[in-house]
Amino acid sequence: MLDGTIASVDAAIRSLNLEDDMRAVLVEPWREIQVALPVRMDDGNVRVFRGYRSQHNAARGPYKGGIRYHPNVGLDHVRALGMLMTWKTALADVPFGGAKGGISVDPKELSTHELNRLTRRYTLSMHHVLGVNRDIPAPDLGTSAQTMAWIMDAYGSIHGHTPGIVTGKPIELGGSLGRAEAPGRGAAIVACRAIVDGGSTPEQSTVAVQGYGAVGSAAARTMSDNGARVIAVSNVDGAVINTSGLDLDELDRIIGEGGSISDITDADQLENHELLELECDVLIPAAIEDVITTRNAPNVRAGIIVEGANRPITSGADQILVDAKKTVIPDILANAGGVIASYFEWAQNIQVFKWELERVNRELDQLINRAYDITREQAGRTGSTMREAAFHVAVGRVAETIKIRGYVG
């Protein structure tokens, strides 16, 4: 993933005719932290976990990026994701830089009390590099609003009440209405724009969503609300399909009650990997990275692929899809709804003034559409792909800020 991201940045640097000195500032992380996290487990034993934070670039504002809990988390992993956040915030034109953090752990193996202690240990180890005007974490894979509440509380025990230290936190602690649904809502908005640009309408379109979690479920719901037919979804429990359209209300009820996605009635089962190769108009991979590879990319039949997850398409697979005349909406555009809504939450915390949901959604729609417009215009003007265009815009904005600050040239 890191190599693919750097390749996209290098392509943008060439198209912008930027000098070598600028490349070094754009690519290299500005600060990276790796810590050991000793935690006493419920059985009385002590386990030591590894925690990370990669602060890639803060030229345009405080570092911003999620914290994920997953066994595969490592320094290279958060470095790549932190870099992606820099370009995502720049493309969305929100006043942040990019960062990402995490802990190498399977959160399903820990009790709630153990996760609480682990999160607080991580926060106490990182508090000196975090701050409402320094670095603002958010939820990511394996973390939640509850995790953000623990971080806020632990940070506050040192620095005092600081709700703006994290976003994506519970509403009761200063979270924003609409924040949880924002990443999926943004993905659906750009998917609908791509459908219309392709000469069709959402009402005429079928959709498959891989990863029916926070992002995927909101994307599916928003697509359905716009008239599209959601025919297949998947999560870790399995995948289901109904070519006439799935009953999302029933699906959400089943999952909300602790059931499995396969418990839905009036739907057929299929293998997770089969969903990526279904006959449909729009495919939204919203689970993890690297799910579409050179191995299965030739079998992808959707005309539009919207990257709801971070880098779900490998570089080699991306070229296969481009050669096949597929429209790929890149992650730094497709899932920017989350950081846009985080910006709104951060602003509300600073102002100590809550927004109504209607305002959050209206402002979100405006910013995500603006990002889509400038990307589409760049692609049309240069004949480039949407990914190339998005990185051109994002890298150009960060480079200009770096020049103004006097770091280069």
ZILIN-V924091 format. One record per backbone hydrogen bond with DSSP energy under -1.0 kcal/mol. NH is the residue of the N-H (numbers start at 1). CO is the residue of the C=O. If there is no record, write none. Layout:
<<NH,CO> <NH,CO>>
This chain:
<<5,1> <6,2> <7,3> <8,4> <9,5> <10,6> <11,7> <12,8> <13,9> <14,10> <15,11> <16,12> <18,13> <23,19> <24,20> <25,21> <26,22> <27,23> <28,24> <30,55> <31,55> <33,53> <35,51> <37,49> <39,47> <41,45> <44,41> <47,39> <49,37> <51,35> <52,102> <53,33> <54,100> <55,31> <56,98> <57,98> <63,134> <65,136> <67,138> <68,101> <69,141> <70,103> <73,70> <78,74> <79,75> <80,76> <81,77> <82,78> <83,79> <84,80> <85,81> <86,82> <87,83> <88,84> <89,85> <90,86> <91,87> <92,88> <94,89> <96,94> <97,62> <98,57> <99,64> <100,54> <101,66> <102,52> <103,68> <104,50> <105,103> <109,106> <110,107> <115,111> <116,112> <117,113> <118,114> <119,115> <120,116> <121,117> <122,118> <123,119> <124,120> <125,121> <126,122> <127,123> <129,126> <131,135> <134,131> <135,131> <136,63> <143,140> <148,144> <149,145> <150,146> <151,147> <152,148> <153,149> <154,150> <155,151> <156,152> <157,153> <158,155> <159,155> <160,156> <165,162> <166,163> <167,137> <173,170> <174,171> <175,170> <179,176> <185,181> <186,182> <187,183> <188,184> <189,185> <190,186> <191,187> <192,188> <193,189> <194,190> <195,191> <196,192> <197,193> <198,194> <199,196> <200,195> <204,201> <205,202> <207,229> <208,282> <209,232> <210,284> <211,234> <212,234> <213,211> <217,213> <218,214> <219,215> <220,216> <221,217> <222,218> <223,219> <224,220> <225,221> <226,222> <227,224> <228,223> <229,205> <231,207> <232,207> <233,240> <234,209> <235,238> <238,235> <240,233> <241,268> <242,231> <245,242> <246,230> <248,246> <251,247> <252,248> <253,249> <254,250> <255,251> <256,252> <257,253> <258,255> <259,254> <263,260> <264,261> <268,241> <270,239> <277,274> <278,275> <282,206> <283,304> <284,208> <286,210> <290,311> <291,312> <292,312> <297,293> <299,296> <300,297> <304,281> <305,327> <306,283> <307,329> <308,306> <309,285> <314,292> <318,314> <319,315> <320,316> <321,317> <322,318> <323,319> <324,320> <325,322> <326,321> <327,303> <329,305> <333,330> <334,330> <335,331> <336,333> <340,336> <341,337> <342,338> <343,339> <344,340> <345,341> <346,342> <347,343> <348,344> <349,345> <350,346> <351,347> <352,348> <353,348> <360,356> <361,357> <362,358> <363,359> <364,360> <365,361> <366,362> <367,363> <368,364> <369,365> <370,366> <371,367> <372,368> <373,369> <374,370> <375,371> <376,372> <377,373> <378,374> <379,375> <380,376> <381,377> <382,378> <383,379> <389,385> <390,386> <391,387> <392,388> <393,389> <394,390> <395,391> <396,392> <397,393> <398,394> <399,395> <400,396> <401,397> <402,398> <403,399> <404,400> <405,401> <407,402>>
